[in-house]
Amino acid sequence: MRLFFLLALFTGLSYSQVVQTDPPYAGADDTFKVIFDASQGDAGLKGYNGDDVYAHTGVTIEGEGTWQYVIADWNVNLSKAKLSKIGTDLWELNIGNPYAYYGVPQSKKITQLSFVFRNSDGSKTGRDNGGADIFLDMAEGNISVSFIAPRADNTFGDPRRSPAFTEGGTPYTVQSTAFTKADGLARQVLYLNDQAVDSTSRDTLSYTFTPTEGMAVFTVIGTDSSGAKDTARTALMVNAPVENSARPQGTIDGINYKDATTAILSLLAPGKKHVYLLGDFNDWMVDPAYALKKDSVDALHVHWWLEVANLSPGTEYAFQYLVDGEIRIADPYTDKILDPWNDSYIPESVYPNLKPYPTGKTEQAVAVLQTAQTAYIWNDAGYQPPPKEELVVYELLVRDFVADHRFKTVIDSLDYLQNMGINAIHVMPFSEFEGNESWGYNPSFYFAVDKYYGTKNDFKAFVDSCHARGIAVIQDIVLNHSFGQSPMVRLYADGTYGPPSEDNPWFNVTARHPFNVGYDFNHESILTQELVDRVLDYWMSEYHVDGFRFDLSKGFTQKYTGDDVAAWSAFDGSRIALLRRMANKMWEKHPDAYVILEHFADNSEETILAGDGMLLWGNLNHDYNEATMGYSSDLSWGYYKERGWSKAGLMTYMESHDEERLMYKNLQYGNSYNGYDITELATALDRVKLAAAFFLTLPGPKMIWQFGELGYDYSIDYNGRTGNKPVRWDYLYQPERQKLYKTFAALLKLRNSHHAFRSPGANVEYALAGTRKRITIKNWDLNASIIGNFGVRDGSIDPKFKNSGIWYDYFTGDSIQVDDPNAP
């Protein structure tokens, strides 16, 4: 009898029969092994003969949710996570003590272990039934009762927040099991909706009933011979038939505010079976009254929607969708999320009165709705964006530009930028991205301002303040890819955070190009195109941004090039068509919108895109830096006519967020000769002044990376490539660096005052190869000659004056008389 008891426990105590503990009835304070039966659950690793099975594993912490303290990323193969084969389809993982294994502080309570098993490359996985994650309960006390079926998730305090689901009208067997460490079992009693329905003195209780529509809540109370008790609860849900009903006219996917007390919520989710709304308004319970209706326009455009009434005007409500009983997602179109992992690190000074996350009631990001919001009052009605060919863009990362990473504080710096002469600010990605400390190229929610930089109205005030100064705002947007927390990834994925499954209507299963990060959008998908169009229109209409810099635009293709960078960069007519479609859609409503591409494709392709009116990044970092260090280089490729372009669509830059800083290499590797040493600070700064004269005077749009005008000299790799960099506003008060700023300001004043330096019609001649360089410009308003010796030895340069007469040195005011412009 005792042997049968142990075997019954071994297969029944665990939250899932896919995994068991050895010894059985193990708690979080015990030392044990986990046995994985690959023939159970979804049997994805059944019959696998390799020796490379690993556990992707974490824990559930009471009050914090599942998948905490994950020991490694999905694709990392740690030796401590490798399983040993102990029999046919049986694998063993030596956990030891969970607190030590996962690195959990003893002050926290581990209630479950979580698992997905996989082979080394992740091509095969072992999961629970239906592809769900595997959860293993940790035992507590001298007596323990638990449910074998149904297996609801009690992580959220009440099983009604995460019930098991079944079909109605078919007999269903409820099973519970009991285990005692010392005293024998006296009795198990089973309750259905608080009414006793069965009992037994055996270790396993089975009760069969026929469920009907709605929620059935089961409670089992176990008592041992000493009188000690333990209780377990579970819930079983039978869905009502989905109501098919057209959405009210004018409803779009996302949050629709009908009036001060009513909102209509809509989710695009083709192929899904049922969706429930969870939130503050129903205490995060699965409730038939909050089952969404279905509006099937066509096979792709299947919208799930619900009208939510009796809301308190001006009150914030957090909510999620529960899709097919397993996937919890925030509304993909929300303008605000609550983040269980990162919100606690956002200071009150950055985001005042941030609504707390509903800890213990759900997991994953949640959306926020709020009726009767106070509208932002715009003051930019008379603003006109600068012509695109005349842009002087200042690229900045809010986090590394101001110490408190607030849009409000960036506003305080606008006078500094305006006085320098810039007319556009490129803000690195600020739509909601994963984490707080990031460059932002790991997007998750495309319609929300990342709270780490402030509120949405803080950003609107920033745009408004820029426009008041005639400064355009360019949003760095990431539409090549998303990361695993994106609800559009998670809705159709092979794991909790991806990769995308084959039925994902937005993303490719396999990235189409070699430089991809995250999960690659399929830009030929109709739903992706509709999403892109809506995202772009939203930021221009709601936030008044003037245009976009499209990150990794060369990835907007379905042409598969594997790891072949050259093939990816080659002329791609399908990519041109996709970018044209997107740009033309933007320009239908926003004809002056900037379309700026980080492209770096074959010149034949870029020539066409520039001819269409798009701007393309022109990376001259290497060539300008070679020049500032005192070595031979050629700057010609930084001028659009050198590339054979008919329009001034080349946005040239000496530095960007992706490139090394000029001053760092000047100081580290600068050339020297006969006492002239570029590694000395004053000389290194002078070299940047010289480069700026050959950068800002060539017609066409330009971009400056933050603090380049002050000679910022920390390497891009300082504190890691994407890590925080020191914010050095004190540079402005160092005389030599202040002179560099004033040089930039003087050159931009010259550029902004004279068409010769920004007009595509100017006659420009240049000799920009070698160390002695020259630009000569002839225009109706001004003739100019820019000459510079980038070498470290003396030398002469013919200025090629365009006419006789008095010529003036712009910086000193000195003049010379030129009688014969052709004289050597």
N, C-alpha and C positions, 0 to 999 in steps of 0.2 A: 504493500500500500504506500509506504514512504517513497519507494522508487517511482511509482506512478505519479505521486504528488510532485516530485522534483521535475519530472519530464513535462508535466502539465504546466508547471510554472515556467520552465525554460522556453516553452513556445508561446506562452500567454502573457507573461508579465511585461514584455517589451511593448512599447508603443506601436511598433510594427514588427511583424514576424520576419521581416527581411533581415533584421539584426537582433542579436541576443547578447547577453553578457555572460561571461564565464569568470568567476562563479555567478550563478543567477542571483536576482534580487540585489543588484549592486547599486549603491548610492554614490552621490558625488564625493563623499569622503572616503570611499573605498578604493581599493586597487584591483583592477580587473582587465580582462581582454574583451574585445567585441568580436563576435562571430557573424560574418556576413554570408548569407545563403543566396548565392547568385541565381538559384532557380526560382526564387520567390520574387514578389513585387512585379516589376515590368520585365524581369528576366533578361535584361539587356546584356548581361555578361554571362548568361547561362552557356555552358560548354566552352568558355574561353580558356585557351590553353597557354596563353602567355604567362610570364612571371612578373608582369609590370602593372599590377592593379594597385591604384592609389586611392586614398580617401580625401575628398574635398570635405572638410569637416569644421564645425564650429559648435557653439553651445547656445542654449536659451538661458538668458539671465532673467530672473524674476523682476518684473517691472521695466525691462528694457527690450524684450522681444527676442526673436529667433536670430540665428546666424550671427552671433556676437563672437568676438575673439577667434575669427577664422584664421587658421594657422598659416595659410598661404593663398595666393591668388590661384585661380582655376588652373592655369597652365604651368604651375610650378610643381615640380616633382621632388618633394622632400623625403629623405630616407625614413623619417619618423612616421610618415603617412603611408608607407608602403606595406601592403598586406602580404602575408605568407599563406600559401595554399596548404590546407590541412586535410583535404578530402575532395571528393567529386562535388564541384560547385560550392565548396566551403572554403572561406578565407578568414584569416585571423589577423586582427590589428591589436597590438599591445598598447593599450592606453595608459596603463598604470593608474596613477591618481589624476583625475581630470583637471584639478586646479593647477597642478604642475605641468601637465601635458599641454593645456591651452593657454597657460599664463594668466589665469583669472585670479584676481585678488581674493583672499579668503573672506573679505567683507561682503562679497557678492554671493548670491545663491544661484547655483546651477540647477536647473530643473530638467533640462533635456540635453542630449547630444544630437547634433544634426549631421547628416551624411548625404553625399552623392558619391558613388564609387565610379571610377573610370580607369581606362588604360592610360598609358603614358602620354599619348597625344590627344586624348579626349574624344577619339572617334567612336569609342564604345563606352556606354555608361550603364550603371546599375542603380535603379531608383525604386521607389515604392510603386504601388499600383497606379496606373494612369500617368506615369512619369513624374509623380510628385516627389518632393524631397522626403528623406527618411528621418524620422524623429524617434529617439529612444529616451523614454522616461527614466529619471533617476529615482530610485526607491527611497522612502523615508519611513522611520519608525519601526516598531516591532511587527506590525501588521500592515499589509498593503493590499488594497483592492484596486483593480483597474479593469477597463473595458477592452476586450479583444475586438468586439464589433458592437455598434459602430465606433470608428476611431475618430471622434471629433478632436479638434485642437483646443486644449484648455489654456493655451498660452495667454489668452486675452482675458482671463479671469472668469469668464462665463462662456460655456460651450455654445450658447446661442449666437455668439459673435463669430464662430467658425465651425458650424455644424458639418457633419457628414451628409452627403446627398444620396438619395436613392430614388427609384421609380415607384410610384404608387400602385396599389392594386395587386402587388405580388408579395407573398409571405416573406418575412424578413426575420432572421434569427439574431437576437441580441445575446451577446455572451460577455460574461465578466469572469474574472479569476481572482483568487485570493491567495496570499502567502503569509505565513507567520514564521518569524525567526526562532521563537522560543515556544510559547504556549500554542496549543492546537486551535484550529478554527472551530468556532461555535456555530456561526450562521452568517449567510449573506441574504440580504433582503433587497429586492429590486422594485423601484418605484417608477411609474410612468406618469409624468405630469403631476407628481406629488401623490399619486395613488398607488398603494402597494399592489403589485401584480404577480410576484413570484418570490420564492425563497428556497434556500437549500443549505444543508450543512456540508456539502461537498466543496471541493476546491474550485470547481467550475460550475457556473450557472448558465443555463441556456433558456431563452424565452422567445417563442415565435409568435409574431403578430402580423397583421396586414396593415401597413401604414397608409394613411390617406394624406391629402393635401395639407400642407402646413408643417409646423414644427412639433416634434415629439421630443421631450426632454426626459432622460433617464437618469436616475440616481441609484447607486448601489451602496449599501452600508454593510460593512463587514465587522464582525465582532469576534475576538478570540476568547478562549476559555477564561482569561483573566478579566474580561470586561473591556479591554482596550478596543477602540473603534477606529476605523478609517472609512472615508467616504470618497467616492469618485462620481463624476457627472459626465454625461455625454449628451449629444443632441443629434437628431436625425431629421433632415428636411426633405420634404417632397414638394417639388416645384409645381405650381399651378401652370396650366397651359399658357404659353406666351400670348399676350394680347397684341394682335397686329393692328396698328393704328398709325395714320399719317401724323407727322409732327405739325403743330400749329404753323401757319404760314409765316415765313420770315425767320424761322428757327435755324440757327447754324450750330455746328458741333461746338461744344463747350458750354459756357455759362451764359444764359440769356436772361436778362432782368426784365420781367414783365411789368412789375410795379414795386412799391416799397416793401411788400410782404410776400412776393411771389417770384420764383425763378424757375426757368425751364432748363433742364440739364440734358445734354445730348452727347452721345459717344458713338463714334464711327468704329464698328467692330464686325466686319463681315465674317461669317463662318462660326460665330459663337452661338451658344445654345440658350443661355440665360444670363442676365445681369441684375445685380441688386445694388441699391444705393445704401451705403453705410455712412454715418456721420453723427455730428453732435445732436441732430434733431431726432435720432432714434437710438441714442446711446450706443451706436455702432453695432446694433443687433441686426441679424438677418431677419427681415420682416416681410411677409408677403405684400404688405401695403406699400413697400418700397421696391417692388419688382419693376424693372423698366419695361416699357412697351417697345415694340419693334416696328420700324418703318423701313421696308425693303423697297428702295427705289429701283435698284438693279442688283446684280450679283455682287458688285463691288461696294455700292453705296447703301450699306445696311446700317441704319442709325437706331441706337437704343436711347430712349428718352423718357423723361418723367417731369411732371410739373410738381414743384414743391411749394406748398402754400403755408400760411400762418407763420412766416418768418418775422422776426423783430427787426424793424427798420434800423439800418446802420450797424447791426450786430454781425460779427464775423462767425461763420460756421465752417468748421473743417469737415471734409467729406472725401470719400473714395468710392470706387466701383469695385464690387466683387464679381469677377467674370468666371463663369462656369465653375463656381464653387471653390476655385483655387487661386486665381490671380487677383491680387489687390493692387490697383493702380490709382494714382491721382489723375484728375482730368488732364489730358494732354494739352488742353488749350487754356488752362488756368493762368491768371497773371500773378499768382502767389502760391507758393507751396510752403508747407511746414516739413522740416527735414529732421528725422530722429537722430541723425548722426552728427550734424554740424551746427544746428541752430544755437545750441548752448554756448558756442564759441563766438557768437556775434554780440558785440558790446551793446548795451542799452543806448550809448551815445550814437551808434551807427544806425540802429533800427529800434526806435523807442516803442515800448509797449507791444513787443512781438508776442503774438498769441502762442501759448504753450502747445507743444505737441501732445496729442492724446495718448500719452505713455500708458501701456498696459491694456489698451483697448484695441489696438491694431498694430500693424507694422508697415514699413515702407513709407515713402513720401505721401503726404495727403494734400489735397487742394483746399483752397479757401474761397468761399463766396461771401459777398456782403452787399446787400441791397442798400439803396439810398445813400450811396457814397457822395461825398462832396466833390464836385467836379473841379479839376484844375483850370484856372483862368489863364489862358495864353495871352502873351503880349507881343507876339511876333508877326502880326498881320502884315506889316510893311516890309518884312524881310525878303531879300532876294539872294539866292545862293550865288556864290562866285562862279564865273564860267569855268567849266571843267579843265580847259587847257591852261588856266591861270592859277590853278590850285597850288598852294604851298601848305602841305599837310604836316601836322605834328602828331606823330604816333605816340600814344601813351598807354601804360598799364596802370590803372588806378591804384592798385596795391603798392606799386613801387614808385609812384609819382608823389603821393602824399602819405604821410606816416599813418594816418588814421583810416586810410582806404575808404574815404567818403566822397561821393559826388559833391556834397556840400562844400567840402574843403577844396576840391578842384575848382569850383566856382571862384574861390578867393584868388586863384592863380591866373585867372583869365586876363587880367590887366597885363601881367608879365608876358603872356603869349601874344596878346594884341600889340603891345609895345614892340615886340620883336618883329612883328609883321606877318605872322602866319594868318591864313584865312580859312583854315579847316583843321579840325581835330579828329583824328582816327582813334577811337576808343577800342582797345582790345576786347575780346568777347565778354559781354556782361549779361547775356541772357543766362538763365539758371544753368549752372554747370555742377558737376559732381565735386563735392568738397568745398572748402573755402579758399584755401591757398592754392591758386591755380592760374595759369595763363588764360584759362577759359576755353580751350579747344577740346574739351570733353563735355559737350552739351547734353542736357537731359530734358529741359523744358524750354521750348522755343518762344513762349509768349510771356515769360516771367522775368522781371529784372532780378538779378542775383542779389539777395538781401545783404550779402557781405559788403556791398557798396552803398547800401541805403534803401530807402523806400522808392516806389515807382514815381512818386511826386518829386522826390529829390532829383531823380534823373530828368524829369520834365523841366524842373527849374534849371538844371544844368543846360539843357538844350536851349531853353528860353534865353538864358543869360548869354550863351554863345551867339545866338541869332541877334541879340541886341547889339552885339559888337561886329556884326557882319561875318561871323565865323560859322562855317558849316560844320555839322556833326556827321561823321561817317562811322557807321556801325560795322565792326568786324563780326561777320556772321559765318557760322560753321554749318554748312548744308551738304558737305561731302559725306558726313558720318555722324552718328550719335554713339553714346556709350550705353552700358548695360542698364543704367537706372532709368533710361528713357521709357515711358509707358508704351511707346510704339514698338520698341524692342521687346519689352516684357510681355506684351499681349500675345505675341507669336514667337516663342523662343523654346529652345531645347533645354534650357536651364533657367534658374531664377533671373539671371542677368545676361541671358544670351548663351550661345550665339543664336541668331535668328533661325527660325525653322523654315521649312520650304514653303509654308503657306503664308509667310509674312508678306503683306501687300506693299510694304514700303522698302524693305531692305533685302540686299543680296545675301544669300547663304555664304557665298565665297566672294571676297573683295575682288574687284575687277582690275586693280592696278597695284603696283609694288609699294607705294608709299602710304597705303591706307593705315589708319589707326582707328580703333573702335570698330563699329559696324557700318558697312558701306551702303549708302542709299542707292536704290535702283532709280536713276533719274529718267528712265523710260516708263516707269510705272505712272499711270494716270493719278493715283492717289498721292504719290510723291510730288508730282507736278502741282497738284492742287494744294498740297501742304506748303510747298515752297512759295507759291503765289500768295497764299494767305499770310504766311509769316512776313513776307516783305511788305505787303500792303499794310499789315497791322502796325509795324514799327514806324512806317512813314505817316500813317494816318493818326495813330494814337499818340505817338511820341515825337512826331515832326522831324525824325531824322532825315537827312538829306540824301542818303545813299548808303551803299554797302561796299565793304571790301570782302570779297568772297574767298574764304580760306580754301586752299587746295582745289581751285576751280578746274585744274587739269583732271581731277578725278570724276568730273561730271560726264561719265561715259560708261557704256555697257560693253565696250570692246575689251576683251580679256587679254591682258599682256603679262600676266604672271609676275615674275621678278625682273622682267626686261624693261629697264628704265628708258632705254633708247626707243624701244617700240612704243612705249606709253607716250613719249614726248613727240613722236612723229605725227604728221598731219592726220587729223581725225575729223572727217566731215560730219560724223554723227554727233560728235562733241560740239562742233560749231552750231549745229542745228538745235541742240538742247539749250545752249547758252543764248542763242538768238531768241528762242521761244520765251525763255525766262525774262530776258531784258525787254523784249517787245511788250510782254504782258505788264511789266512794271511801268513802261513808258506810256502805256495807254491811259493810265490814271495819274502818273507822276512823271510828266515829260522831262523834267529837269533832273531826275534822279541820277546820281552817280553810280555807275557799274564799274567796279574796280576789281580786277582779277589777279590773284596770285597764281599765275599760269605756267610760265617757263616752258612753253611748248615750242615746236619748230616755228621759225620766223614766218613761214608761209601761212601758218594758221593764225598767228598773232596779228599779222598784217590785215587779215580779213576782219578779225574781231575789232581791231582799232578802227578800221574803216567803217564799221557799223556804229561807232560812237562809244565803244567801251574803252576804259583805261586799263593798262596792263602794267604790273610791277616790273621795274627794270633794275635788277640787282647789279650795282657797280661797286659793291663793297670791296671786293678784292682789288680792283684796279685803282680806286681812290686810296685805299690803304697802302698799296705798294708805292703810290706817289707820295703819300705823307711820310712814309718811312724812308724816302730818299732813293727809291729804286725805279727803274724804267717801267712804264705801264702805258696803256692806251685807253683813254676815256671816251673814245669816239662812239662806242656802242650805247652810251648814255644819251645820245641825241637821236630823236625819232627818225630824222631824215637819213641818218646813216643806215638805218634798217630798211629804207625804201618805203616808209609809211607816208601816206598822203595827209594824215591827220595827226595832230600832236597828242597821241594817246599813250605815250610812254611816261609812266610815273617813276622817274629815276630816284634812287636813294643811295646815299653813302653808307648808312647804317639802318638797321631795322631790328625788331625784337629777335629775329632769327640769326643775326650776324654779329661777329665780334666787333667790339668797340674800337674805333680808330686810335684813340689815345692809348688804350691798353697796349696795342702792338707797337705804337710809336715808342712808348717808354720801354718796352721789352726788347724790341728788335730793330729800332731805328738805326739808320746808317750814320756814319761819322767820317770826318776828314779834317785834319789839320786844325783841331780845336773846335770845329763845328760839330756838335753832338746832338742828334735828334732824341736821344734817350733822356736828355735834360728837360725838365718840365716846361720851362719858358719856350724853348725851341720847339718842343713837341706841340705846344699850343699854337705857335706861329704856323706850323705846318698845316694845322686844321683850318686856320684862317685862309691860307693860300688855296687849299682844296675847296673851301666854300666859295671863293671867288670864281672858280671854274665849274662850280656846281649850280649856283643860284642864278647865274647870268645866262645860261643856255635856255632858250624858250622851251616851254612844255611844263607839265605839272611836276612837282618835286615833293619829296617826303623827308622829314627830319625825325630821327628817333629821339625820344625824351632825353634831355640833358646833354645831347651831343653838342649843343650850343654853349655848354659850360665845360666841355672836355672831360666828360665822365670817363673814368679810367679803370673801373672794375671790370674784370673779364666777364663775358657772358656765362662762363662756367663757374663763377664765384658762387659758392653755396649751392652748387648744382645748376644745370642749365636753366631750369624753370623755377629755381628757388628764389626766395626773396632777396632782393638787392638793397644795399643801403640807400636811403633817401638823403641826398646830399644838397639840400637847398643852401647850405652854408657856402658852397662853391661860389655862389653869386657875390659873396663878400670878400673873395680872394681876388686881389687886383688883376692878376694875369688872366684869370678865368673870366672875370667880368669884362675884360677887353675882348675876349673871344665872343661873348654874348653881344657886345656892342658892334662887333664886326658883322655878325649875322644880321643884326638889326639894321645896320647901315646898308648892307647888300640888299636886304629885302625892301628897304625904303627906296633904293635905286630901282629895283625890279618893279615895285608897285607904282612908281611914279612915271615910268617910261615904258611905252609899248614895245620898244626895241627888245626888251629882255623877256617878253611874254607873248609877243605876237607871232603866230605861225607865218605871217607874211614877211617878217624881217629877213634880210639877206644875211645869212650866217656862213662864214668860212672858218675853218678850224684846222689846226695841226695839233693833235692831242696825243700823239705817240711819243715815246722816248721820255726824257726828263725835262726837256724845255718845250713848253706848251704855249699855244696861242689860240685865242678866239677873236675874230673880228666881226663886228655887227654893223650893218648899215640899214637904217630905217628912216622914215620920214621925220621922226621926232628926235633922233639921236644917232650918232655914230660912236662906236666904242671899240677899243682894243684892249683885250685882257691878255697879259703876258705873265709867265711865271716860270722860274727855274726850280724844278722839283728835285734836282740833283743836289749833291753836297760840294760840288766844285763850281768855281766861277764859270760863267759862259755868257754868250750874247744871244739875243733873240730879236729877229726882225718883227716889229709890231705890225707891219703892213697897214699903216694908216690909210684911211679911205679918202682923205682930202687934205689939202694944205690949210694952214691957219693955226690958231692957238688950240692946243690940246691940254686938258686939265687932268691932273692926278686926282681921282675921286676922293681918296682918303686924306691926302695932305693939303689939297688945294693948290699945290704947285702947278705951274704951267710951262709949256715949251712951245716954241714957234716951229712949225713944220712948213718948210717952203716947198719941198719936193717929196710927196708921199711915196714916190717910187725909189727914193734914194736908199741904199742899203744901210 
